[in-house]
Amino acid sequence: MPKSLDLKQKAKMDKTKLINQAFTLPCGVSIPNRILKSALSENMGTSKGNFSPILEKLYTTWGQSHAGILFSGNVMIDKKARGEKYNAIVEDESDLEGLKKWAEVSQQHGTQLWMQINHPGRQAPKSFNKDIVAPSAVKLKVPMGFKTPRALTEEEILMLIERYANTARIAKKAGWAGVQIHGAHGYLVSQFLSPSTNQRKDRWGGSLENRARFVLMIYRAMRNTLGADFPISIKINSADFQRGGFSEEESMEVIDLLSAEGIDLIEVSGGTYEKAAMMGITKQSTLAREAYFSEFILKVRKRTSVPLMLTGGFRSIGAMHQALEQNELDFIGLGRAFCRNPLVAHQLLTGAIDASPVPQIKTGIGFFDKMGVLDTMWHSLQLKRMGNGLSPNLKLSPYKALFHGLKSFL
């Protein structure tokens, strides 16, 4: 083999070395590598919220990706509160066999399946949710599909905390490898944390200590239920990117509180339905580093020893290697890349590809393009294709995606 090829091969192996390293979480569980599939809301359960054949096909495919962890999309804790019409719902053990099958097909090649546990709060479309609740009666400021929620009572808040823990318990019983609290993107936990959506005057609102009480009590309830050796993660906003919302400084303080509690993994993201920062960043210094929230995670790294996962923007092995080598984070989260190429983790880990580009999907209609909603709709259709045994169609019309996405809210 020519020397030049030897050097190229060595350089490729050097760049994939770090992403292939195993990592042991504080609870003692080992993750086989550093590339994780971040949660993507599949919206592919049955009408009753059960595991379905299309979810089975999708996760059988993703299970072959060799990602360290596959985080499921939104699994709702209450059938009366759905973020999307066909979310999976786990409020009891009625679909335990389906959940066991979900774990089995996902984990047969060595990857781990973790359940992302969620409640939509005010981000529950009015067309298929009758009683919409939130910390306070603050309406979502988007053009259509949502109504003003009613404020939760003290009794309901305590009941919801138990629901989060109960869903986690069922996940463990069904053979899932870990759980994640969805505390980002404007869902219920995020609503409690943000002063713009949490305007309560009781022990659940006001000071950050009060606003963080909900998520801390969820974590404690889960830990008491699951034990010390079962992984618990959280996905949390770096900020809401809205005036008067959850700020970077507050996010770091909440991360400090969760770190002190002993959480196993913190995934950093950002934005809400109203300000979808998770859909893309245009700041040139950030684009150069690829990761959308890289500046924030550098600050977090100085404050906590808890393992960190950063999702949003990573495209190339070079950027992933650099972030790991410089000890900026511990795990690379990929989302939309898995919609376009279900085996992207395996191809990156083996050096078969050097990068996985994810161009933003646009119609040219500023109203939709600025919201970032179209991009989500287009990638969601790719998941449905895979769930039906088809390969992703990278030439799929953005207008078709827009039509299907809007129809799902009706």
Protein Blocks (a to p, Z undefined) as FASTA:
>chain_A
ZZklmmmmmmmmmmmmmmmpccddfkopacfbfcdcddddfklacfkopacfklmmmmmm
mmmnopabacdddddfbfklcfbfklccdfbfklmmmmmmmmmmmmmnopacddddddek
jmlcfklpfbdcdfbdcddddfbhpacdddddfklmmmmmmmmmmmmmmmmmnopabdcd
dfeehiaklmmmpmklmccfbfkgcjfklmmmmmmmmmmmmmmmnopmbccdddddfbgo
ighiacfklmmmmmmmmmmnopabdcddeddfklcfknocfbfklmmnopaklmmmmmmm
mmpccdcddeehiabfklmmmmmmnopafbdcdfklmmmomklmmmmmnomagbdcdddd
dehiaklmmnommmmmmmmmmmmmmmnopacdfkbcfklmmmmmmmmmZZ
